[in-house]
Amino acid sequence: MYFVNGWLKAALLGLAAISLLGCDISDDLIASDEDKRPAVTAGSSGYLPGQRAADFSVVDSLGDEFVLSDHLAAGRAPADVVVLYFTMWCPICLAHSDHIYSQVMPRFQGRGTVVYALVDYVSGSVSASRASEVANGYAGSDFVTLVDAHLALLDQFNGAMGTVVVIDSDGTILLNEDYRTGAALMQTLDQQLP
């Protein structure tokens, strides 16, 4: 019986390897720290670092309008940077947002103006987003929770669970990548803030 199970496992693994090679995705399995995103054209709009973020307007979890341009240099409430963190309220996202709240925010407090926003793209409504915000302990915090009910921000920034985006006061995207340890976020803020 062991021989049959061992043979079956080997056959299935071999079949899987052949399938992967046949799909020509083997290079995707090799880890690299090289940025393979396309080159950015100066002054272009998009979601990549170096591009300008298109203006957007969404409601927050309190039902108030949040407009990106309001927080840029010429806006009514200018900030040095806007940080967007895309959350599903899952354990990984909560670990990341807790890290931002307990490590990043205190580290940069008093070093310019930063708008920290949680982009809730799963709750689907203001009331559901507010309930998630309250249930996870962020009501009344320095985070503003943006309700991305129609996935407009998710699409605009090519976001996913755990994506962090940093936009400077001119509207240029400085960072757009997976949060991981938060090191890239802190490095970006260190370089940008006075």
MARBA-3410 file (N, C-alpha, C, O; in Angstrom, 1 decimal):
194
0.8,-1.2,0.0,0.0,0.0,0.0,0.9,1.3,0.0,0.6,2.2,-0.7 ~ 2.0,1.3,0.8,2.8,2.4,0.8,3.4,2.7,-0.5,3.6,3.8,-0.9 ~ 3.8,1.6,-1.2,4.4,1.8,-2.6,3.4,2.5,-3.5,3.8,3.3,-4.3 ~ 2.2,2.1,-3.5,1.1,2.7,-4.3,0.9,4.1,-4.0,0.9,5.0,-4.9 ~ 0.8,4.5,-2.7,0.7,5.9,-2.3,1.9,6.7,-2.7,1.7,7.8,-3.2
3.1,6.1,-2.5,4.3,6.9,-2.8,4.4,7.1,-4.3,4.8,8.1,-4.8 ~ 4.0,6.1,-5.1,4.0,6.2,-6.6,3.0,7.2,-7.0,3.3,8.0,-7.9 ~ 1.8,7.2,-6.4,0.8,8.1,-6.8,1.2,9.6,-6.5,1.0,10.5,-7.3 ~ 1.8,9.8,-5.3,2.3,11.1,-5.0,3.4,11.6,-6.0,3.3,12.7,-6.4 ~ 4.3,10.7,-6.3,5.3,11.1,-7.2,4.8,11.4,-8.6,5.2,12.3,-9.3
3.8,10.6,-9.0,3.1,10.9,-10.3,2.4,12.2,-10.3,2.5,13.0,-11.3 ~ 1.7,12.5,-9.2,1.0,13.8,-9.2,2.0,15.0,-9.1,1.7,16.0,-9.8 ~ 3.0,14.8,-8.4,4.0,15.9,-8.3,4.7,16.1,-9.7,4.9,17.2,-10.1 ~ 5.0,15.0,-10.4,5.6,15.1,-11.7,4.6,15.8,-12.7,5.0,16.6,-13.5 ~ 3.3,15.4,-12.6,2.3,16.0,-13.5,2.2,17.5,-13.2,2.0,18.3,-14.1
2.2,17.9,-11.9,2.2,19.3,-11.5,3.4,20.1,-12.1,3.2,21.2,-12.6 ~ 4.6,19.5,-12.0,5.8,20.1,-12.5,5.7,20.3,-14.0,6.1,21.4,-14.5 ~ 5.2,19.3,-14.7,5.1,19.4,-16.2,4.1,20.5,-16.5,4.3,21.2,-17.5 ~ 3.0,20.5,-15.8,2.0,21.6,-16.0,2.5,23.0,-15.8,2.3,23.8,-16.7 ~ 3.3,23.2,-14.8,3.9,24.5,-14.5,4.9,24.8,-15.6,4.9,26.0,-16.1
5.7,23.9,-16.0,6.7,24.2,-17.1,5.9,24.4,-18.4,6.4,25.3,-19.2 ~ 4.9,23.7,-18.7,4.1,23.9,-19.9,3.4,25.3,-19.9,3.1,25.8,-21.0 ~ 3.1,25.9,-18.8,2.5,27.2,-18.7,3.6,28.3,-18.8,3.2,29.5,-18.9 ~ 4.8,27.9,-18.7,5.9,28.9,-18.8,5.8,29.9,-17.7,6.0,31.1,-17.9 ~ 5.5,29.4,-16.5,5.5,30.3,-15.3,6.6,30.0,-14.3,6.5,30.5,-13.2
7.5,29.2,-14.7,8.6,28.8,-13.8,9.4,30.0,-13.3,9.8,30.0,-12.2 ~ 9.5,31.1,-14.1,10.3,32.2,-13.7,9.6,33.0,-12.5,10.2,33.7,-11.8 ~ 8.2,32.8,-12.4,7.5,33.5,-11.4,7.8,32.8,-10.0,7.5,33.4,-9.0 ~ 8.4,31.6,-10.0,8.6,30.9,-8.8,10.0,31.3,-8.2,10.3,30.8,-7.1 ~ 10.8,32.1,-8.9,12.1,32.4,-8.4,12.0,33.8,-7.7,11.7,34.8,-8.3
12.3,33.8,-6.4,12.2,35.0,-5.7,13.2,36.1,-6.1,14.4,35.7,-6.4 ~ 12.8,37.3,-6.1,13.7,38.4,-6.5,13.3,39.7,-5.8,12.1,39.9,-5.6 ~ 14.2,40.5,-5.5,13.8,41.8,-4.9,13.9,42.9,-5.9,13.8,44.1,-5.6 ~ 14.0,42.5,-7.2,14.1,43.4,-8.3,12.7,43.9,-8.6,11.8,43.1,-8.7 ~ 12.5,45.2,-8.8,11.3,45.8,-9.2,11.0,45.6,-10.7,11.8,46.2,-11.5
10.0,44.8,-11.0,9.8,44.5,-12.4,8.6,45.2,-13.0,8.1,44.9,-14.0 ~ 8.2,46.3,-12.3,7.1,47.1,-12.9,7.6,47.9,-14.1,8.8,48.2,-14.2 ~ 6.7,48.3,-15.0,7.2,49.0,-16.1,7.7,50.4,-15.8,7.4,51.0,-14.7 ~ 8.6,51.0,-16.7,9.1,52.3,-16.5,8.0,53.3,-16.5,7.0,53.1,-17.2 ~ 8.2,54.4,-15.8,7.2,55.4,-15.6,7.5,56.6,-16.5,8.7,57.1,-16.5
6.6,57.1,-17.2,6.7,58.4,-18.0,6.5,59.6,-17.1,5.5,59.7,-16.4 ~ 7.5,60.5,-17.0,7.4,61.6,-16.2,6.1,62.4,-16.4,5.7,62.7,-17.6 ~ 5.4,62.8,-15.4,4.2,63.6,-15.5,2.9,62.8,-15.8,1.8,63.3,-15.9 ~ 3.1,61.5,-16.0,1.9,60.7,-16.3,1.1,60.4,-15.1,1.6,60.4,-14.0 ~ -0.2,60.0,-15.3,-1.1,59.6,-14.2,-1.1,58.1,-14.2,-1.0,57.5,-15.2
-1.3,57.6,-13.0,-1.4,56.1,-12.8,-1.3,55.7,-11.4,-1.7,56.5,-10.5 ~ -0.9,54.5,-11.2,-0.8,54.0,-9.8,0.7,53.6,-9.4,0.9,53.2,-8.3 ~ 1.6,53.8,-10.3,3.0,53.5,-10.0,3.8,54.6,-9.3,3.4,55.8,-9.6 ~ 4.7,54.3,-8.5,5.6,55.3,-7.9,6.2,56.2,-9.0,6.7,55.7,-10.0 ~ 6.1,57.5,-8.8,6.6,58.4,-9.8,5.5,59.0,-10.7,5.7,60.0,-11.3
4.4,58.3,-10.7,3.2,58.9,-11.4,2.4,59.7,-10.5,2.5,59.6,-9.3 ~ 1.5,60.5,-11.1,0.6,61.4,-10.4,-0.7,60.6,-10.1,-1.2,59.9,-11.0 ~ -1.2,60.7,-8.9,-2.4,60.1,-8.5,-3.6,60.9,-9.0,-3.6,62.1,-8.8 ~ -4.5,60.3,-9.7,-5.7,61.0,-10.1,-6.5,61.4,-8.9,-6.6,60.6,-7.9 ~ -7.2,62.6,-9.0,-8.0,63.0,-7.8,-9.1,62.0,-7.6,-9.6,61.4,-8.6
-9.6,61.8,-6.4,-10.7,61.0,-6.1,-11.5,61.5,-5.0,-11.1,62.4,-4.2 ~ -12.8,61.1,-5.0,-13.7,61.5,-3.9,-14.5,60.3,-3.5,-15.1,59.6,-4.3 ~ -14.4,60.0,-2.2,-15.2,58.8,-1.6,-15.7,59.3,-0.2,-15.3,60.4,0.2 ~ -16.6,58.6,0.3,-17.1,58.9,1.7,-16.3,58.2,2.7,-15.8,57.1,2.4 ~ -16.2,58.7,3.9,-15.6,58.0,5.0,-16.6,57.3,5.8,-17.8,57.4,5.5
-16.2,56.6,6.9,-17.1,55.8,7.7,-18.1,56.7,8.5,-19.0,56.1,9.1 ~ -17.9,58.0,8.5,-18.9,58.9,9.2,-19.8,59.5,8.2,-20.7,60.3,8.6 ~ -19.6,59.2,6.9,-20.5,59.7,5.8,-20.0,61.0,5.3,-20.7,61.6,4.5 ~ -18.8,61.5,5.7,-18.3,62.7,5.2,-17.5,62.5,3.9,-16.9,61.4,3.7 ~ -17.4,63.5,3.0,-16.7,63.3,1.8,-15.2,63.5,2.0,-14.8,64.4,2.7
-14.4,62.6,1.4,-12.9,62.7,1.5,-12.5,62.9,0.0,-12.7,62.0,-0.8 ~ -11.8,64.0,-0.3,-11.3,64.3,-1.6,-9.8,64.4,-1.5,-9.3,65.2,-0.7 ~ -9.1,63.7,-2.3,-7.7,63.7,-2.3,-7.1,65.1,-2.4,-6.2,65.5,-1.7 ~ -7.6,65.8,-3.4,-7.0,67.2,-3.7,-7.2,68.1,-2.5,-6.4,69.1,-2.4 ~ -8.1,67.9,-1.6,-8.2,68.7,-0.4,-7.0,68.5,0.5,-6.7,69.4,1.3
-6.3,67.4,0.3,-5.1,67.1,1.2,-3.8,67.3,0.5,-2.7,67.0,1.0 ~ -3.8,67.8,-0.7,-2.6,68.2,-1.5,-2.2,69.6,-1.2,-3.0,70.3,-0.5 ~ -1.1,70.1,-1.7,-0.5,71.4,-1.3,-1.5,72.5,-1.5,-1.5,73.4,-0.6 ~ -2.3,72.5,-2.5,-3.2,73.7,-2.8,-4.6,73.4,-2.2,-5.5,74.2,-2.5 ~ -4.8,72.3,-1.4,-6.1,72.0,-0.9,-6.5,72.7,0.3,-5.7,73.5,0.9
-7.7,72.5,0.8,-8.2,73.2,2.0,-7.6,72.6,3.3,-7.7,73.3,4.3 ~ -7.1,71.4,3.3,-6.5,70.8,4.5,-5.2,70.1,4.1,-5.1,68.9,4.1 ~ -4.2,70.9,3.6,-3.0,70.3,3.0,-2.2,69.4,4.0,-2.1,69.7,5.2 ~ -1.7,68.3,3.4,-0.8,67.4,4.2,0.5,67.3,3.5,0.6,67.5,2.2 ~ 1.5,66.9,4.2,2.8,66.6,3.5,2.7,65.3,2.7,3.2,65.1,1.6
2.0,64.3,3.3,1.7,63.0,2.6,0.4,62.5,3.0,-0.1,62.8,4.1 ~ -0.2,61.7,2.1,-1.4,60.9,2.4,-1.0,59.4,2.3,-0.4,59.0,1.3 ~ -1.3,58.7,3.3,-1.0,57.2,3.4,-2.3,56.5,3.3,-3.2,56.7,4.1 ~ -2.4,55.6,2.3,-3.6,54.8,2.1,-3.2,53.3,2.4,-2.2,52.8,1.8 ~ -4.0,52.7,3.3,-3.7,51.3,3.5,-5.0,50.5,3.2,-6.0,50.8,3.8
-4.9,49.5,2.3,-6.1,48.8,1.8,-6.3,47.6,2.8,-5.5,46.7,2.9 ~ -7.5,47.6,3.4,-7.8,46.6,4.4,-9.0,45.8,4.1,-10.0,46.3,3.5 ~ -9.0,44.5,4.5,-10.2,43.6,4.5,-10.6,43.3,5.9,-11.6,42.6,6.1 ~ -10.0,43.9,6.9,-10.2,43.7,8.3,-9.9,42.3,8.7,-10.4,41.7,9.7 ~ -9.0,41.6,7.9,-8.6,40.2,8.2,-7.4,40.3,9.2,-6.9,41.4,9.5
-7.0,39.2,9.8,-5.9,39.2,10.8,-4.6,39.8,10.3,-3.9,40.6,11.0 ~ -4.3,39.6,9.0,-3.0,40.2,8.5,-3.2,41.7,8.4,-2.3,42.5,8.8 ~ -4.3,42.1,7.8,-4.6,43.6,7.7,-4.6,44.3,9.1,-4.1,45.4,9.2 ~ -5.2,43.6,10.0,-5.2,44.2,11.4,-3.9,44.3,12.0,-3.6,45.2,12.7 ~ -3.0,43.3,11.7,-1.6,43.3,12.2,-0.9,44.5,11.6,-0.2,45.2,12.3
-1.1,44.7,10.3,-0.5,45.8,9.6,-1.0,47.2,10.1,-0.2,48.1,10.4 ~ -2.3,47.3,10.2,-2.9,48.6,10.7,-2.5,48.9,12.1,-2.3,50.0,12.5 ~ -2.4,47.8,13.0,-2.0,48.0,14.3,-0.5,48.5,14.4,-0.2,49.3,15.2 ~ 0.3,47.9,13.5,1.7,48.4,13.4,1.8,49.8,13.0,2.6,50.6,13.5 ~ 1.0,50.2,12.0,0.9,51.6,11.6,0.5,52.5,12.8,1.2,53.5,13.1
-0.5,52.1,13.5,-1.0,52.8,14.6,-0.1,52.9,15.8,0.1,54.0,16.4 ~ 0.6,51.8,16.1,1.4,51.8,17.3,2.9,52.1,17.1,3.6,52.5,18.0 ~ 3.4,51.9,15.8,4.8,52.1,15.6,5.0,53.3,14.6,5.9,54.1,14.9 ~ 4.3,53.3,13.5,4.5,54.4,12.5,4.0,55.7,12.9,4.8,56.7,12.9 ~ 2.8,55.8,13.3,2.2,57.1,13.7,3.0,57.8,14.8,3.3,59.0,14.7
3.3,57.1,15.9,4.1,57.7,17.0,5.5,58.2,16.5,6.0,59.2,16.9 ~ 6.1,57.4,15.6,7.4,57.7,15.2,7.5,59.0,14.4,8.5,59.8,14.4 ~ 6.4,59.3,13.6,6.4,60.5,12.8,5.5,61.6,13.3,5.3,62.6,12.6 ~ 5.0,61.4,14.5,4.2,62.5,15.1,5.0,63.7,15.3,6.1,63.7,15.8 ~ 4.5,64.9,14.9,5.2,66.1,15.0,6.2,66.4,13.8,6.9,67.4,13.8
6.3,65.5,12.9,7.1,65.7,11.7,6.3,65.9,10.5,6.3,65.1,9.5 ~ 5.6,67.0,10.5,4.8,67.4,9.3,3.4,66.8,9.5,3.0,66.3,10.6 ~ 2.6,67.0,8.5,1.2,66.5,8.5,1.0,65.3,7.6,1.4,65.3,6.5 ~ 0.5,64.3,8.3,0.3,63.0,7.5,-1.2,62.6,7.7,-1.7,62.6,8.8 ~ -1.9,62.3,6.6,-3.2,61.8,6.7,-3.1,60.3,6.5,-2.6,59.8,5.5
-3.5,59.5,7.5,-3.5,58.1,7.5,-4.9,57.6,7.2,-5.8,57.9,8.0 ~ -5.1,56.9,6.1,-6.4,56.4,5.8,-6.4,54.9,5.6,-5.6,54.3,4.9 ~ -7.4,54.2,6.2,-7.7,52.8,5.9,-8.7,52.8,4.8,-9.8,53.4,4.9 ~ -8.4,52.1,3.7,-9.3,51.9,2.6,-10.1,50.6,2.8,-9.5,49.6,2.5 ~ -11.3,50.7,3.2,-12.2,49.5,3.4,-12.9,49.2,2.0,-13.8,49.9,1.7
-12.4,48.2,1.4,-13.0,47.8,0.1,-13.9,46.6,0.1,-14.3,46.0,-0.9 ~ -14.2,46.1,1.3,-15.0,44.9,1.5,-16.3,45.1,2.1,-17.3,44.3,1.9 ~ -16.5,46.1,3.0,-17.7,46.2,3.8,-18.9,46.6,2.9,-20.0,46.1,3.2 ~ -18.7,47.4,1.9,-19.8,47.7,0.9,-20.7,48.9,1.2,-21.4,49.3,0.4 ~ -20.7,49.4,2.5,-21.5,50.5,2.8,-20.9,51.3,3.9,-20.0,50.8,4.6
-21.4,52.5,4.1,-20.9,53.3,5.2,-21.2,52.7,6.6,-20.3,52.6,7.4 ~ -22.4,52.2,6.8,-22.7,51.6,8.0,-21.9,50.3,8.3,-21.5,50.1,9.5 ~ -21.7,49.5,7.3,-20.9,48.3,7.5,-19.5,48.6,7.8,-18.8,48.0,8.6 ~ -19.0,49.6,7.1,-17.6,50.0,7.3,-17.4,50.6,8.7,-16.4,50.3,9.3 ~ -18.3,51.4,9.1,-18.3,52.0,10.5,-18.3,50.9,11.5,-17.6,50.9,12.5
-19.2,49.9,11.3,-19.2,48.7,12.2,-17.9,48.0,12.3,-17.5,47.6,13.4 ~ -17.3,47.8,11.2,-15.9,47.1,11.1,-14.9,48.0,11.8,-14.1,47.5,12.6 ~ -14.9,49.3,11.6,-14.0,50.2,12.2,-14.2,50.2,13.7,-13.2,50.1,14.5 ~ -15.4,50.2,14.2,-15.7,50.2,15.7,-15.3,48.8,16.2,-14.6,48.8,17.3 ~ -15.7,47.7,15.6,-15.4,46.4,16.1,-13.9,46.1,16.2,-13.4,45.3,17.0
-13.1,46.8,15.3,-11.7,46.5,15.3,-10.8,47.6,16.1,-9.6,47.6,16.0 ~ -11.6,48.5,16.8,-10.9,49.4,17.7,-10.3,50.7,17.0,-9.5,51.3,17.6 ~ -10.8,51.0,15.8,-10.2,52.2,15.2,-11.1,53.4,15.2,-10.8,54.5,14.7 ~ -12.3,53.3,15.8,-13.2,54.4,15.9,-12.6,55.5,16.8,-12.1,55.1,17.9 ~ -12.5,56.7,16.4,-11.9,57.8,17.2,-10.4,57.8,17.1,-9.8,58.6,17.8
-9.8,57.0,16.3,-8.3,57.0,16.2,-7.9,58.0,15.2,-8.8,58.7,14.6 ~ -6.6,58.1,14.9,-6.1,59.1,13.9,-6.3,58.6,12.5,-5.9,59.3,11.5 ~ -6.8,57.4,12.3,-7.1,56.9,11.0,-8.5,57.5,10.5,-9.4,57.6,11.3 ~ -8.6,57.8,9.2,-9.8,58.0,8.6,-10.1,56.8,7.8,-9.2,56.3,7.1 ~ -11.3,56.2,7.9,-11.6,55.0,7.2,-12.5,55.4,6.0,-13.6,55.9,6.1
-11.9,55.1,4.8,-12.5,55.4,3.5,-13.4,54.2,3.0,-12.9,53.1,3.1 ~ -14.6,54.5,2.6,-15.5,53.4,2.2,-15.4,53.3,0.7,-15.9,54.2,-0.1 ~ -14.7,52.3,0.2,-14.5,52.1,-1.2,-15.6,51.0,-1.7,-15.2,50.0,-2.2 ~ -16.8,51.4,-1.6,-17.9,50.5,-1.8,-18.0,50.0,-3.3,-18.4,48.9,-3.5 ~ -17.5,50.8,-4.2,-17.6,50.4,-5.6,-16.2,50.1,-6.2,-16.0,50.0,-7.4
-15.2,49.9,-5.3,-13.9,49.4,-5.6,-13.1,50.4,-6.5,-12.2,50.0,-7.2 ~ -13.5,51.6,-6.5,-12.9,52.6,-7.3,-11.4,52.9,-6.9,-10.5,52.9,-7.8 ~ -11.1,53.0,-5.6,-9.7,53.1,-5.2,-8.9,51.9,-5.4,-7.7,51.9,-5.7 ~ -9.5,50.7,-5.1,-8.8,49.5,-5.4,-8.4,49.4,-6.8,-7.2,49.0,-7.1 ~ -9.2,49.8,-7.7,-8.9,49.8,-9.2,-7.9,50.9,-9.5,-6.9,50.6,-10.2
-8.1,52.1,-9.0,-7.3,53.2,-9.3,-5.8,53.0,-8.9,-4.9,53.3,-9.7 ~ -5.6,52.4,-7.8,-4.3,52.2,-7.3,-3.8,50.7,-7.4,-2.7,50.3,-6.9 ~ -4.5,49.9,-8.2,-4.2,48.5,-8.4,-3.9,47.8,-7.1,-2.9,47.1,-6.9 ~ -4.8,48.1,-6.1,-4.6,47.7,-4.7,-5.0,46.3,-4.5,-5.6,45.6,-5.4 ~ -4.7,45.8,-3.4,-5.1,44.4,-2.9,-5.0,44.5,-1.4,-4.6,45.5,-0.8
-5.3,43.4,-0.8,-5.2,43.3,0.7,-3.7,43.6,1.1,-2.8,43.0,0.6 ~ -3.6,44.6,2.0,-2.3,44.9,2.5,-1.5,45.8,1.7,-0.3,46.1,2.0 ~ -2.0,46.4,0.6,-1.3,47.4,-0.2,-1.2,48.7,0.6,-2.2,49.2,1.2 ~ -0.1,49.3,0.6,0.1,50.7,1.2,0.6,51.6,0.0,1.5,51.3,-0.7 ~ -0.1,52.8,0.0,0.2,53.8,-1.0,0.5,55.1,-0.3,-0.2,55.5,0.6
1.6,55.8,-0.7,2.0,57.0,-0.1,2.0,58.1,-1.3,2.6,57.9,-2.3 ~ 1.2,59.2,-1.1,1.1,60.2,-2.0,1.6,61.5,-1.4,1.3,61.9,-0.3 ~ 2.5,62.2,-2.1,3.1,63.5,-1.6,2.1,64.6,-1.8,1.1,64.5,-2.4 ~ 2.5,65.8,-1.3,1.6,67.0,-1.4,1.4,67.5,-2.8,0.5,68.3,-3.0 ~ 2.2,67.1,-3.8,2.0,67.4,-5.2,1.2,66.4,-5.9,0.8,66.6,-7.1
0.8,65.3,-5.2,0.0,64.3,-5.8,0.8,63.2,-6.5,0.2,62.3,-7.2 ~ 2.1,63.2,-6.3,3.0,62.1,-6.8,3.0,60.9,-5.9,3.1,61.0,-4.7 ~ 2.8,59.7,-6.5,2.8,58.5,-5.7,4.3,58.2,-5.4,5.1,58.1,-6.3 ~ 4.6,58.0,-4.1,6.0,57.7,-3.7,6.2,56.3,-3.5,7.3,55.7,-3.6 ~ 5.1,55.6,-3.1,5.1,54.2,-2.7,3.8,53.5,-3.1,2.8,54.1,-2.8
3.9,52.3,-3.6,2.7,51.5,-3.9,3.1,50.1,-3.9,3.6,49.6,-4.9 ~ 3.0,49.4,-2.7,3.4,48.0,-2.6,2.8,47.4,-1.4,2.1,48.0,-0.6 ~ 3.1,46.1,-1.3,2.6,45.3,-0.2,3.2,45.8,1.1,4.4,46.1,1.1 ~ 2.5,45.9,2.2,3.0,46.5,3.4,4.2,45.7,4.0,5.2,46.3,4.5 ~ 4.1,44.3,4.0,5.1,43.4,4.6,5.4,43.9,6.0,4.6,43.7,6.9
6.6,44.4,6.2,7.0,44.8,7.6,6.8,46.2,7.9,7.0,46.6,9.1 ~ 6.4,47.0,6.9,6.3,48.4,7.1,7.6,49.2,6.9,7.5,50.5,7.0 ~ 8.7,48.5,6.7,10.0,49.2,6.5,10.0,50.2,5.3,10.5,51.3,5.5 ~ 9.4,49.8,4.2,9.3,50.7,3.1,8.5,52.0,3.4,8.8,53.1,2.9 ~ 7.4,51.8,4.1,6.6,52.9,4.5,7.4,53.9,5.4,7.4,55.1,5.1
8.1,53.3,6.4,8.8,54.2,7.3,10.0,54.9,6.6,10.3,56.0,6.8 ~ 10.6,54.2,5.6,11.7,54.8,4.9,11.2,55.9,4.0,11.8,57.0,3.9 ~ 10.0,55.7,3.4,9.4,56.7,2.5,9.1,58.0,3.4,9.3,59.1,3.0 ~ 8.5,57.7,4.5,8.1,58.9,5.4,9.3,59.6,5.9,9.3,60.8,6.0 ~ 10.4,58.8,6.3,11.6,59.4,6.7,12.2,60.4,5.7,12.7,61.4,6.0
12.1,60.0,4.4,12.7,60.8,3.4,11.8,62.0,3.0,12.3,63.0,2.6 ~ 10.5,61.9,3.3,9.6,62.9,2.8,9.3,63.9,3.9,9.0,65.1,3.6 ~ 9.3,63.5,5.2,8.8,64.4,6.2,10.0,65.2,6.8,11.1,64.7,6.9 ~ 9.7,66.5,7.2,10.8,67.3,7.8,11.3,66.8,9.1,12.2,67.3,9.8
END
